[in-house]
Amino acid sequence: MHRKEGYRFNAEYWYIAANKLYPEVSLDEEQKELVAHFLGT
């Protein structure tokens, strides 16, 4: 949600908490990648 609203600082906090890197792709692309990952496609 923070990323969607443009709050990069807060979004980065949660990516770090999840042991993930802040994505370099657009939010739309990240969402597509997540859906594909969880659907196994």
C-alpha positions as a Markdown table, in Angstrom:
| # | Residue | x | y | z |
|---|---|---|---|---|
| 1 | Met | 0.0 | 0.0 | 0.0 |
| 2 | His | 2.8 | 2.4 | 0.8 |
| 3 | Arg | 4.3 | 1.8 | -2.6 |
| 4 | Lys | 1.0 | 2.5 | -4.3 |
| 5 | Glu | 0.6 | 5.7 | -2.4 |
| 6 | Gly | 4.2 | 6.9 | -3.2 |
| 7 | Tyr | 5.6 | 6.5 | 0.3 |
| 8 | Arg | 8.9 | 4.9 | -0.7 |
| 9 | Phe | 10.5 | 5.3 | 2.7 |
| 10 | Asn | 7.7 | 3.3 | 4.4 |
| 11 | Ala | 7.5 | 0.8 | 1.5 |
| 12 | Glu | 11.3 | 0.1 | 1.8 |
| 13 | Tyr | 10.9 | -0.5 | 5.5 |
| 14 | Trp | 8.4 | -3.3 | 4.8 |
| 15 | Tyr | 10.5 | -4.8 | 2.0 |
| 16 | Ile | 13.5 | -5.0 | 4.4 |
| 17 | Ala | 11.3 | -6.5 | 7.1 |
| 18 | Ala | 10.3 | -9.2 | 4.6 |
| 19 | Asn | 13.9 | -9.7 | 3.7 |
| 20 | Lys | 13.2 | -8.5 | 0.1 |
| 21 | Leu | 14.8 | -5.9 | -2.1 |
| 22 | Tyr | 12.8 | -2.9 | -3.2 |
| 23 | Pro | 11.6 | -3.8 | -6.7 |
| 24 | Glu | 13.0 | -2.0 | -9.7 |
| 25 | Val | 9.9 | -2.7 | -11.8 |
| 26 | Ser | 6.7 | -0.8 | -11.9 |
| 27 | Leu | 4.0 | -1.6 | -9.3 |
| 28 | Asp | 1.8 | -3.1 | -12.0 |
| 29 | Glu | 4.7 | -5.4 | -13.1 |
| 30 | Glu | 5.4 | -6.4 | -9.5 |
| 31 | Gln | 1.7 | -7.3 | -9.0 |
| 32 | Lys | 1.7 | -9.4 | -12.2 |
| 33 | Glu | 4.9 | -11.2 | -11.0 |
| 34 | Leu | 3.3 | -11.9 | -7.6 |
| 35 | Val | 0.2 | -13.3 | -9.2 |
| 36 | Ala | 2.2 | -15.5 | -11.5 |
| 37 | His | 4.3 | -16.7 | -8.6 |
| 38 | Phe | 1.4 | -17.6 | -6.4 |
| 39 | Leu | -0.6 | -19.3 | -9.2 |
| 40 | Gly | 2.5 | -21.2 | -10.3 |
| 41 | Thr | 2.4 | -19.9 | -13.8 |
